[in-house]
């Protein structure tokens, strides 16, 4: 590992603040398809109790580690592990550390980010996503632009010279882009016509008039008595005094309730899956997947194509579950997203929410006009360099 990279880590993460003279060195690795937390512990001769001592919620989180995530291992001169930083989602990571008694301990902590708000102006030259990646080096940003404009424009009609303006938040972990690159306002110009998308407080995108443009949406997967647990990537539990995360929505419902496919797709998993118990996973168009956990009975099979509303299973209480419910999750390009932002997308905002949204969007439209009028070239994209506070 290059010394410069270690110095970068020390600057960003005080958890890795170590004396370089001790001979410690840092390794970075990527989480591979098929890796599990238990296999990771075994391969690195770490005690398996680090997994077995986790509570049920954290054990399920360990199943959600994203393939391709970069994690870091700090070793001493003998190759013995001193610390590990293993990202779980966009906000939390597992910190494993060896204490003065040579005992390993694990704790879920917030990811330390460098966060900035930026403005991007560019002219397209070829394939939009390729151009954005070339301009910014930010693959996640390119994916996000495609996602919010997917049902707005036909990307095949974009030609050389068409323009893009973005106001967005950039996040880096240990010097690399990581996590959601949140876009607040975006404009793509196609053949002289401007198309806008703005982020509202409900986490969804609307045009300048507050209208939703999604051609279709996910549906609620079952009838339920209540939502027993909402989606969250990072939440401080005041009683347990620790950070928790939940990558989906839990619908409290009696055992045997019909579970429906929330969108058209292809079943890519049907069986037992660790803490999810009996589970079904469906692959949908445009990079989406949906997960249905803790089932009592599966009524589909791998390889089958299903339609929105088709019964695929019955609810249950299998796996790491404290009561009958359905765990429902949605991922987009491998990253967990809040199902509530994808379910029952209405035609648009109304009332007070619409008025507040339009007021905000008008401010962004003027900012976009200012960027365009400044006639910036693709080599002069402006950076606001403003640290974000959330």
Buried (B, 14 or more C-beta within 10 A) or exposed (E): BEEEBBEBBBEBBEBBEBEEEEEBBBEBBEBEEEBBBBEBBEEEEBEEEBBEEBEEBBBBBBBBBBEEBBBBBBBBEEEEBBBBBBBBBBBBBBBBBBEEEEEBEBEBBEBBBBBBBBBBBBBBBEBBBEBBBBBBEBBBBBBBBBBBBBEBBEBEEBEEEBBBBBBBBBBBBBEEBBBBBBBBBBBBBBEEEBBBBBBBEBEBBBBBEBEBBBEEBBBBBBEBEEEBBEBBBBBEEEEEEBBBBBBBBBBBBBBEBBBBBBBBBBBEBBEEBBBBBBBBBBEBEEBBBBBBBBBBEBBBEEEEEBEBEBEBBBBBBBBBBEEBBBBBBBBBBEBBBBBBBBBEBEEBBEEEBBEBBBEBBEEBBEBBEEBBEEEBEBEEBEEEEEEBEE
